[in-house]
């Protein structure tokens, strides 16, 4: 097993999520992106909120994860976007594909 990174953020507009996902691919920062519709329930400005959102998950290398997170932050429309990143273990063939597709 080899480590790659997952970088994830949620968007209020599915079109914006798709635009950011495509930018990451075009800029070779991610090998793959996935978009999933969700319902988020959260506290913002001391009020419980509920909103339809789209989660974008990007597969990238450990080395590019910080750069991917920064790029998402540049493109994101939220005042305070939550951008999470973490390493994950994958098969060597998948890791090689991610590495060969990015950078």
MDAnalysis code that builds the backbone (N, CA, C; Angstrom):
import MDAnalysis as mda
import numpy as np

u = mda.Universe.empty(309, n_residues=103, atom_resindex=np.repeat(np.arange(103), 3), trajectory=True)
u.add_TopologyAttr("name", ["N", "CA", "C"] * 103)
u.add_TopologyAttr("resid", np.arange(1, 104))
u.add_TopologyAttr("resname", ["UNK", "UNK", "UNK", "UNK", "UNK", "UNK", "UNK", "UNK", "UNK", "UNK", "UNK", "UNK", "UNK", "UNK", "UNK", "UNK", "UNK", "UNK", "UNK", "UNK", "UNK", "UNK", "UNK", "UNK", "UNK", "UNK", "UNK", "UNK", "UNK", "UNK", "UNK", "UNK", "UNK", "UNK", "UNK", "UNK", "UNK", "UNK", "UNK", "UNK", "UNK", "UNK", "UNK", "UNK", "UNK", "UNK", "UNK", "UNK", "UNK", "UNK", "UNK", "UNK", "UNK", "UNK", "UNK", "UNK", "UNK", "UNK", "UNK", "UNK", "UNK", "UNK", "UNK", "UNK", "UNK", "UNK", "UNK", "UNK", "UNK", "UNK", "UNK", "UNK", "UNK", "UNK", "UNK", "UNK", "UNK", "UNK", "UNK", "UNK", "UNK", "UNK", "UNK", "UNK", "UNK", "UNK", "UNK", "UNK", "UNK", "UNK", "UNK", "UNK", "UNK", "UNK", "UNK", "UNK", "UNK", "UNK", "UNK", "UNK", "UNK", "UNK", "UNK"])
u.atoms.positions = np.array([
    [0.830, -1.184, 0.000],
    [0.000, 0.000, 0.000],
    [0.874, 1.247, 0.000],
    [0.428, 2.258, -0.715],
    [1.160, 3.510, -0.835],
    [0.233, 4.667, -0.510],
    [0.783, 5.714, 0.056],
    [-0.039, 6.852, 0.446],
    [-0.217, 7.857, -0.679],
    [-1.432, 8.338, -0.798],
    [-1.746, 9.521, -1.589],
    [-2.522, 10.428, -0.644],
    [-3.022, 11.531, -1.147],
    [-3.792, 12.443, -0.305],
    [-5.175, 12.663, -0.903],
    [-6.119, 12.850, -0.008],
    [-7.465, 13.262, -0.380],
    [-7.627, 14.692, 0.128],
    [-8.113, 15.571, -0.727],
    [-8.422, 16.942, -0.342],
    [-9.908, 17.122, -0.617],
    [-10.627, 17.650, 0.358],
    [-12.083, 17.719, 0.256],
    [-12.594, 19.085, 0.698],
    [-13.636, 19.553, 0.025],
    [-14.309, 20.780, 0.416],
    [-15.754, 20.715, -0.059],
    [-16.633, 21.437, 0.605],
    [-18.031, 21.482, 0.180],
    [-18.362, 22.858, -0.395],
    [-19.289, 22.847, -1.338],
    [-19.683, 24.052, -2.078],
    [-21.202, 24.191, -2.052],
    [-21.678, 25.426, -2.004],
    [-23.113, 25.680, -2.020],
    [-23.726, 25.558, -3.400],
    [-22.902, 25.626, -4.421],
    [-23.381, 25.578, -5.804],
    [-22.683, 24.423, -6.520],
    [-23.448, 23.445, -7.035],
    [-22.809, 22.320, -7.722],
    [-21.994, 22.750, -8.938],
    [-22.404, 23.816, -9.603],
    [-21.644, 24.314, -10.746],
    [-20.276, 24.829, -10.331],
    [-20.212, 25.498, -9.194],
    [-18.928, 25.982, -8.682],
    [-18.033, 24.804, -8.315],
    [-18.607, 23.785, -7.681],
    [-17.831, 22.595, -7.323],
    [-17.250, 21.940, -8.574],
    [-18.057, 21.839, -9.624],
    [-17.590, 21.238, -10.884],
    [-16.501, 22.095, -11.523],
    [-16.651, 23.408, -11.470],
    [-15.645, 24.310, -12.038],
    [-14.310, 24.142, -11.317],
    [-14.338, 24.111, -9.994],
    [-13.107, 23.938, -9.220],
    [-12.501, 22.565, -9.491],
    [-13.341, 21.536, -9.554],
    [-12.857, 20.182, -9.848],
    [-12.133, 20.147, -11.189],
    [-12.726, 20.762, -12.199],
    [-12.107, 20.779, -13.535],
    [-10.806, 21.578, -13.541],
    [-10.766, 22.679, -12.805],
    [-9.533, 23.483, -12.723],
    [-8.392, 22.657, -12.131],
    [-8.692, 21.905, -11.064],
    [-7.652, 21.088, -10.440],
    [-7.110, 20.050, -11.414],
    [-7.991, 19.491, -12.233],
    [-7.554, 18.517, -13.235],
    [-6.757, 19.191, -14.345],
    [-7.257, 20.316, -14.857],
    [-6.563, 21.033, -15.923],
    [-5.173, 21.485, -15.492],
    [-5.042, 21.886, -14.232],
    [-3.760, 22.363, -13.709],
    [-2.879, 21.211, -13.201],
    [-3.334, 19.978, -13.408],
    [-2.607, 18.763, -13.020],
    [-2.284, 18.720, -11.529],
    [-3.183, 19.295, -10.732],
    [-3.037, 19.239, -9.282],
    [-3.729, 18.007, -8.710],
    [-4.684, 17.458, -9.441],
    [-5.416, 16.270, -9.006],
    [-5.509, 15.287, -10.161],
    [-5.551, 14.003, -9.812],
    [-5.713, 12.956, -10.823],
    [-7.181, 12.651, -11.062],
    [-8.001, 12.886, -10.049],
    [-9.413, 12.539, -10.115],
    [-10.168, 13.408, -9.119],
    [-11.369, 13.793, -9.471],
    [-12.237, 14.498, -8.536],
    [-13.600, 13.813, -8.544],
    [-14.275, 13.874, -7.413],
    [-15.612, 13.312, -7.288],
    [-16.520, 14.361, -6.673],
    [-17.744, 14.427, -7.149],
    [-18.732, 15.377, -6.631],
    [-19.918, 14.592, -6.089],
    [-20.324, 14.914, -4.856],
    [-21.418, 14.205, -4.206],
    [-22.357, 15.218, -3.555],
    [-23.653, 15.170, -3.892],
    [-24.599, 16.065, -3.222],
    [-24.846, 15.613, -1.776],
    [-24.900, 16.565, -0.868],
    [-25.117, 16.266, 0.553],
    [-26.042, 17.318, 1.157],
    [-26.500, 17.057, 2.363],
    [-27.162, 18.063, 3.187],
    [-26.238, 18.330, 4.361],
    [-25.851, 19.583, 4.538],
    [-24.988, 19.966, 5.658],
    [-25.826, 20.641, 6.733],
    [-25.579, 20.272, 7.968],
    [-26.195, 20.941, 9.118],
    [-25.035, 21.434, 9.972],
    [-24.993, 22.737, 10.221],
    [-23.827, 23.333, 10.864],
    [-24.235, 24.599, 11.605],
    [-23.336, 25.072, 12.462],
    [-23.571, 26.348, 13.156],
    [-22.746, 27.424, 12.465],
    [-23.394, 28.541, 12.163],
    [-22.719, 29.683, 11.558],
    [-23.321, 30.940, 12.159],
    [-22.450, 31.785, 12.688],
    [-22.870, 33.019, 13.345],
    [-23.922, 32.736, 14.417],
    [-23.637, 31.682, 15.201],
    [-24.428, 31.270, 16.356],
    [-25.854, 30.821, 16.021],
    [-26.073, 30.391, 14.792],
    [-27.374, 29.885, 14.367],
    [-27.157, 28.542, 13.673],
    [-28.005, 27.567, 13.984],
    [-27.936, 26.284, 13.289],
    [-28.507, 26.460, 11.892],
    [-27.725, 26.058, 10.896],
    [-28.097, 26.209, 9.492],
    [-28.244, 24.829, 8.856],
    [-28.998, 24.753, 7.789],
    [-29.089, 23.538, 6.985],
    [-29.060, 23.965, 5.526],
    [-28.226, 23.296, 4.736],
    [-28.077, 23.691, 3.332],
    [-27.730, 22.493, 2.467],
    [-28.222, 22.531, 1.242],
    [-27.787, 21.566, 0.238],
    [-26.408, 21.999, -0.240],
    [-25.474, 21.077, -0.272],
    [-24.126, 21.377, -0.729],
    [-23.638, 20.241, -1.619],
    [-22.526, 20.499, -2.281],
    [-21.845, 19.478, -3.064],
    [-20.447, 19.323, -2.502],
    [-20.100, 18.101, -2.122],
    [-18.745, 17.826, -1.641],
    [-17.883, 17.457, -2.840],
    [-16.740, 18.125, -2.952],
    [-15.761, 17.794, -3.973],
    [-14.583, 17.130, -3.275],
    [-14.237, 15.936, -3.733],
    [-13.084, 15.198, -3.223],
    [-12.076, 15.078, -4.359],
    [-10.822, 15.417, -4.071],
    [-9.760, 15.341, -5.074],
    [-8.686, 14.368, -4.617],
    [-8.272, 13.486, -5.526],
    [-7.159, 12.569, -5.259],
    [-5.889, 13.203, -5.812],
    [-4.873, 13.288, -4.977],
    [-3.618, 13.920, -5.371],
    [-2.464, 13.264, -4.626],
    [-1.275, 13.787, -4.810],
    [-0.119, 13.268, -4.083],
    [0.017, 13.997, -2.749],
    [0.727, 13.368, -1.833],
    [1.013, 14.008, -0.547],
    [1.719, 15.344, -0.784],
    [2.640, 15.357, -1.751],
    [3.431, 16.566, -2.027],
    [2.571, 17.719, -2.539],
    [1.496, 17.426, -3.259],
    [0.656, 18.476, -3.837],
    [-0.539, 18.859, -2.971],
    [-0.790, 18.141, -1.894],
    [-2.006, 18.356, -1.103],
    [-2.143, 19.790, -0.584],
    [-1.064, 20.377, -0.098],
    [-1.130, 21.754, 0.405],
    [-1.430, 22.725, -0.727],
    [-0.823, 22.501, -1.879],
    [-1.062, 23.356, -3.044],
    [-2.511, 23.212, -3.533],
    [-3.038, 22.002, -3.512],
    [-4.429, 21.772, -3.912],
    [-5.364, 22.520, -2.966],
    [-5.126, 22.409, -1.670],
    [-5.957, 23.103, -0.686],
    [-5.904, 24.616, -0.899],
    [-4.729, 25.134, -1.155],
    [-4.587, 26.579, -1.396],
    [-5.343, 27.000, -2.652],
    [-5.276, 26.196, -3.701],
    [-5.967, 26.529, -4.956],
    [-7.479, 26.496, -4.766],
    [-7.964, 25.516, -4.023],
    [-9.397, 25.475, -3.728],
    [-9.796, 26.749, -2.982],
    [-8.990, 27.143, -2.015],
    [-9.268, 28.374, -1.263],
    [-9.318, 29.611, -2.141],
    [-8.452, 29.680, -3.155],
    [-8.444, 30.815, -4.080],
    [-9.715, 30.861, -4.925],
    [-10.207, 29.695, -5.300],
    [-11.347, 29.615, -6.215],
    [-12.700, 29.586, -5.506],
    [-12.715, 29.297, -4.220],
    [-13.950, 29.080, -3.464],
    [-14.664, 30.396, -3.172],
    [-15.985, 30.367, -3.229],
    [-16.765, 31.584, -2.971],
    [-17.147, 31.769, -1.504],
    [-17.010, 30.740, -0.674],
    [-17.384, 30.875, 0.736],
    [-16.449, 31.838, 1.454],
    [-16.994, 32.539, 2.434],
    [-16.192, 33.411, 3.292],
    [-15.157, 32.593, 4.067],
    [-15.566, 31.423, 4.534],
    [-14.680, 30.547, 5.290],
    [-14.846, 29.115, 4.787],
    [-14.220, 28.785, 3.649],
    [-14.362, 27.416, 3.151],
    [-13.612, 26.425, 4.046],
    [-14.257, 25.307, 4.301],
    [-13.597, 24.227, 5.040],
    [-12.916, 23.349, 3.999],
    [-11.606, 23.267, 4.085],
    [-10.820, 22.467, 3.147],
    [-10.026, 21.471, 3.978],
    [-10.384, 20.213, 3.833],
    [-9.764, 19.154, 4.630],
    [-8.805, 18.365, 3.750],
    [-7.730, 17.879, 4.341],
    [-6.805, 17.016, 3.598],
    [-6.240, 15.975, 4.547],
    [-6.052, 14.789, 3.996],
    [-5.504, 13.707, 4.794],
    [-4.883, 12.653, 3.879],
    [-3.888, 11.935, 4.392],
    [-3.282, 10.855, 3.604],
    [-4.174, 9.612, 3.655],
    [-4.160, 8.858, 2.576],
    [-4.881, 7.582, 2.529],
    [-3.981, 6.528, 1.898],
    [-4.181, 5.299, 2.289],
    [-3.412, 4.189, 1.726],
    [-4.174, 3.621, 0.538],
    [-3.463, 3.424, -0.565],
    [-4.050, 2.846, -1.776],
    [-3.067, 1.829, -2.348],
    [-3.551, 1.024, -3.272],
    [-2.672, 0.074, -3.946],
    [-1.598, 0.819, -4.727],
    [-0.471, 0.169, -4.935],
    [0.650, 0.794, -5.641],
    [0.275, 1.240, -7.050],
    [-0.564, 0.491, -7.729],
    [-0.964, 0.858, -9.091],
    [-1.769, 2.162, -9.089],
    [-2.632, 2.323, -8.104],
    [-3.412, 3.563, -8.000],
    [-2.500, 4.729, -7.665],
    [-1.589, 4.520, -6.738],
    [-0.642, 5.580, -6.369],
    [0.196, 6.004, -7.567],
    [0.629, 5.042, -8.366],
    [1.416, 5.360, -9.562],
    [0.592, 6.172, -10.549],
    [-0.675, 5.812, -10.728],
    [-1.557, 6.559, -11.626],
    [-1.716, 7.998, -11.141],
    [-1.949, 8.183, -9.829],
    [-2.096, 9.540, -9.276],
    [-0.824, 10.337, -9.507],
    [0.312, 9.731, -9.218],
    [1.603, 10.424, -9.384],
    [1.864, 10.771, -10.860],
    [1.575, 9.842, -11.765],
    [1.816, 10.082, -13.192],
    [0.844, 11.077, -13.812],
    [-0.305, 11.247, -13.191],
    [-1.341, 12.127, -13.739],
    [-1.204, 13.560, -13.226],
    [-0.542, 13.737, -12.092],
    [-0.405, 15.073, -11.506],
    [1.006, 15.609, -11.737],
    [1.178, 16.871, -11.386],
    [2.509, 17.469, -11.392],
    [3.040, 17.897, -12.707],
])
